[in-house]
Amino acid sequence: MARTSFDINGVSVGGGEPLFLIAGPCVIESEGLCIEVATEVKRIAAELGLGFIFKSSFDKANRTSGSSFRGLGVEEGLGILSRVREQVGVPVLTDVHLPEQCAPAAALVDVLQIPAFLCRQSDLLEAAGAAARERDIAVNIKKGQFLSPWEMEKPAAKVAATGCEKILLTERGASFGYNNLVTDLRSLAIMRRSGWPIVFDGTHSAQLPGAQGDITGGMRDMIPTLVRGAVAAGVDGLFLETHPDPEKALSDSATQLRLTELPALLRQVVALDAALRSSGGPV
């Protein structure tokens, strides 16, 4: 299949276009936090020539513990994302977990994201695709920790069958025994064969799911290593959760990248991507 490229509210993705970035806090904790992070990441990305899509979730329906903070809910969360989009001037992405969430979310955001655990749910994929087609927005499907990379053609096909022509596929690690994920760089090359733009999630790939009992642990120090490897292997975009004070984050505190550490990592990956392109590597 030929490499697909398309526009997400001013951000060009895929088909040899420059590297783009999806970044923001894991969950919407407050409007102030979202505006702060979106504004700062927009500034950093602009300096480096990176297209930027802000991300945050109005609901985290797959928390380890039922008592964990899930977010501010659909109505309040989507309202905040809409204001980030308008005030900061960036496209936005959020998760959807139920088919009935897709249409209202699609009216206010630029990318609907299918969580990894739900990547085979036909009703959700079809509803997201239909809503995205109606609004001319994109769907990002995260690869389940339990799927092989070649199996991702099936979820993508379900979305494409609705007429949606803007699909992203995201690698976020594969289950490897108890409480551990590994990243197989071969998966990036295999998923590229689908023709859809490929994204690497460098923060969730560093998770140790459920390793701290009631919450998910992780290896934040491994994020740069994983990200550099993925860029060298050839990806269209990066997904990085970032927070001004990760230790106090209300979700995924072990693997959100400190906001002040983001510029140095992005400078490295931009240089790697440029070197890969100049040497005739995969684009």
GUTOR-508983 format. One line per 8 residues: number of its first residue (from 1); their letters; for each residue x negated, y, z of C-alpha. Coordinates in Angstrom, 3 decimals. Layout:
GUTOR-508983
NUM = a = X Y Z; ...
//
This chain:
GUTOR-508983
1 = martsfdi = 0.000 0.000 0.000; -1.283 3.484 -0.850; -2.274 5.698 2.080; 0.671 7.886 3.091; 0.335 11.528 4.084; 2.964 13.968 5.295; 3.536 17.144 7.269; 4.739 17.350 10.879
9 = ngvsvggg = 5.848 20.936 11.368; 2.635 22.353 9.937; 0.294 19.515 10.949; -0.952 17.396 8.048; -1.447 13.722 8.860; -2.773 10.694 6.995; -4.040 10.155 3.481; -7.520 11.484 4.158
17 = eplfliag = -6.337 14.669 5.890; -8.517 15.954 8.763; -8.250 14.308 12.179; -5.250 15.450 14.223; -4.534 15.371 17.950; -1.505 14.354 20.017; -2.071 15.497 23.610; -0.341 16.588 26.794
25 = pcvieseg = 0.623 15.366 30.269; 2.116 11.890 30.604; 5.454 13.024 32.005; 7.180 16.388 32.221; 6.504 17.486 35.790; 7.514 21.122 35.280; 7.959 23.664 32.519; 4.973 25.620 33.807
33 = lcievate = 2.652 22.636 33.507; 3.789 21.906 29.948; 3.340 25.517 28.843; -0.102 25.680 30.494; -1.398 22.481 28.913; 0.131 23.146 25.487; -1.350 26.642 25.370; -4.832 25.519 26.370
41 = vkriaael = -4.945 22.476 24.090; -3.666 24.582 21.190; -6.580 26.978 21.762; -9.134 24.156 21.942; -7.749 22.402 18.869; -7.700 25.612 16.836; -11.366 26.280 17.618; -12.247 22.809 16.325
49 = glgfifks = -9.957 22.805 13.311; -7.723 20.046 14.666; -4.020 19.854 13.983; -2.238 19.597 17.344; 1.035 17.987 18.441; 2.029 18.447 22.101; 3.355 15.381 23.914; 5.143 14.727 27.167
57 = sfdkanrt = 7.977 12.434 28.243; 11.342 13.464 29.671; 11.647 9.967 31.146; 9.164 7.182 31.862; 11.422 4.167 31.951; 8.638 1.586 32.323; 7.002 2.634 35.597; 5.418 -0.170 37.650
65 = sgssfrgl = 7.547 0.612 40.713; 11.204 1.581 40.786; 10.347 4.317 43.289; 7.833 6.062 40.984; 8.588 9.469 39.469; 10.221 9.028 36.053; 10.632 12.591 34.851; 13.248 15.335 34.728
73 = gveeglgi = 15.789 13.539 32.571; 17.050 13.969 29.021; 18.804 17.339 29.208; 16.265 19.248 31.301; 13.287 17.536 29.704; 14.359 18.187 26.132; 15.094 21.800 27.041; 11.541 22.231 28.305
81 = lsrvreqv = 10.062 20.597 25.199; 12.154 22.842 22.990; 10.829 25.929 24.795; 7.237 24.680 24.520; 7.803 24.246 20.789; 9.204 27.761 20.450; 6.985 29.713 22.872; 3.630 28.032 22.191
89 = gvpvltdv = 4.309 27.421 18.524; 3.335 23.755 18.286; 5.157 20.595 17.172; 6.188 18.315 20.039; 6.525 14.566 20.620; 8.458 12.639 23.242; 9.417 9.035 24.021; 12.896 7.653 23.480
97 = hlpeqcap = 14.003 4.509 25.276; 17.622 4.078 24.208; 19.320 4.388 20.799; 21.660 7.093 22.117; 18.687 9.302 23.054; 17.405 9.495 19.477; 19.808 11.987 17.897; 19.694 14.605 20.697
105 = aaalvdvl = 15.904 14.306 20.929; 15.479 14.568 17.151; 17.353 17.866 17.184; 14.699 19.452 19.413; 11.354 17.701 18.784; 9.148 16.822 15.814; 8.179 13.223 16.617; 10.197 10.467 18.289
113 = qipaflcr = 7.915 7.948 19.981; 8.793 4.279 20.455; 7.107 3.013 23.662; 4.864 -0.023 23.296; 7.088 -2.305 25.365; 10.041 -1.455 23.080; 8.344 -1.695 19.690; 10.413 -4.715 18.603
121 = qsdlleaa = 13.811 -3.366 19.687; 15.680 -3.210 16.398; 18.531 -0.988 17.598; 16.094 1.579 18.976; 13.845 1.524 15.898; 16.808 1.890 13.558; 18.364 4.706 15.584; 15.039 6.548 15.733
129 = gaaarerd = 14.519 6.117 12.007; 18.006 7.348 11.160; 17.700 10.382 13.447; 14.231 11.176 12.096; 15.419 10.893 8.497; 18.345 13.218 9.204; 16.066 15.889 10.692; 13.025 15.217 8.490
137 = iavnikkg = 10.817 14.471 11.486; 8.452 11.577 12.279; 8.551 8.351 14.294; 5.458 7.148 16.169; 5.535 3.434 16.969; 3.118 2.334 19.681; 1.823 -1.203 19.228; 2.974 -3.519 21.971
145 = qflspwem = 0.245 -4.886 24.207; 1.567 -8.307 23.230; 1.437 -7.855 19.436; -1.239 -8.596 16.883; -2.026 -5.653 14.603; -0.615 -7.357 11.487; 2.754 -7.744 13.236; 3.169 -3.951 13.291
153 = ekpaakva = 4.321 -4.061 9.680; 7.673 -5.395 10.930; 8.600 -2.504 13.291; 7.432 -0.036 10.647; 9.609 -1.776 8.058; 12.670 -1.482 10.325; 12.164 2.276 10.593; 11.355 2.660 6.889
161 = atgcekil = 14.538 0.766 5.963; 16.572 3.683 7.378; 15.014 6.019 4.801; 12.558 7.582 7.225; 9.344 8.372 5.334; 7.268 9.742 8.210; 5.905 6.900 10.332; 2.832 6.717 12.583
169 = ltergasf = 1.395 3.522 14.102; -0.521 3.803 17.373; -2.968 1.354 18.957; -3.044 1.389 22.768; -4.877 -1.773 23.754; -3.958 -5.449 24.002; -3.230 -7.499 27.117; -6.256 -9.516 28.145
177 = gynnlvtd = -5.531 -11.613 31.219; -4.035 -10.093 34.344; -4.131 -6.289 34.843; -6.443 -5.653 31.924; -6.353 -4.262 28.400; -8.962 -4.475 25.675; -9.306 -2.546 22.433; -10.031 -4.558 19.309
185 = lrslaimr = -11.351 -2.092 16.737; -10.402 -4.542 13.998; -6.776 -3.674 14.723; -7.301 -0.124 13.441; -8.572 -1.366 10.079; -5.835 -4.000 9.856; -3.031 -1.537 10.592; -4.474 0.906 8.030
193 = rsgwpivf = -3.553 -1.640 5.359; 0.093 -0.760 5.981; -0.567 2.639 4.429; 0.922 4.547 7.366; -1.281 6.979 9.337; -3.007 5.276 12.281; -3.449 6.830 15.721; -5.628 5.641 18.600
201 = dgthsaql = -4.362 6.159 22.147; -7.559 6.605 24.138; -5.978 7.081 27.548; -3.458 4.227 27.731; -6.119 1.924 26.278; -8.163 2.574 29.416; -5.371 1.426 31.729; -5.416 -1.488 34.141
209 = pgaqgdit = -1.647 -2.132 34.284; -0.302 -2.732 37.781; -3.822 -3.083 39.145; -3.174 -0.831 42.146; -0.065 -2.633 43.318; 2.733 -0.089 42.979; 0.967 1.926 40.287; -1.155 1.350 37.206
217 = ggmrdmip = -4.896 1.770 37.575; -7.451 2.561 34.951; -10.997 3.383 33.934; -11.004 7.079 33.069; -14.766 6.997 32.549; -14.272 4.601 29.615; -12.023 6.961 27.630; -14.874 8.708 25.734
225 = tlvrgava = -16.420 5.370 24.768; -13.127 4.019 23.435; -12.306 7.225 21.568; -15.708 7.525 19.926; -15.488 3.895 18.799; -12.031 4.394 17.322; -13.038 7.518 15.396; -16.101 5.743 14.049
233 = agvdglfl = -13.874 2.846 12.960; -11.656 5.290 11.079; -8.360 6.688 12.401; -6.094 9.499 11.276; -5.308 10.860 14.716; -5.989 10.631 18.443; -3.522 10.413 21.317; -4.850 11.660 24.664
241 = ethpdpek = -2.945 12.346 27.842; -4.458 15.296 29.696; -3.721 17.113 32.951; -5.361 19.985 34.864; -5.590 17.827 38.004; -5.211 14.134 37.065; -5.490 12.875 40.648; -2.291 14.754 41.477
249 = alsdsatq = -0.434 13.791 38.304; 2.951 12.166 38.936; 2.364 9.447 36.328; -0.742 7.639 35.024; -3.030 9.563 37.354; -5.862 7.053 36.823; -6.163 7.581 33.068; -5.174 11.128 32.233
257 = lrltelpa = -8.164 13.056 30.961; -9.081 16.165 32.957; -8.124 19.170 30.860; -11.538 20.803 31.352; -13.224 17.677 29.936; -11.194 17.667 26.739; -13.278 20.177 24.703; -16.560 18.264 25.018
265 = llrqvval = -14.970 14.978 23.927; -13.172 16.601 21.006; -16.373 18.257 19.810; -18.000 14.818 19.694; -15.174 13.192 17.763; -14.924 16.061 15.282; -18.657 15.660 14.592; -18.257 11.883 14.240
273 = daalrssg = -15.330 12.274 11.887; -17.251 14.779 9.764; -20.263 12.457 9.592; -18.049 9.546 8.571; -16.446 11.583 5.793; -19.738 12.939 4.488; -21.174 9.430 4.282; -18.219 8.108 2.311
281 = gpv = -16.712 6.169 5.199; -12.995 5.367 5.676; -10.655 8.359 5.519
//
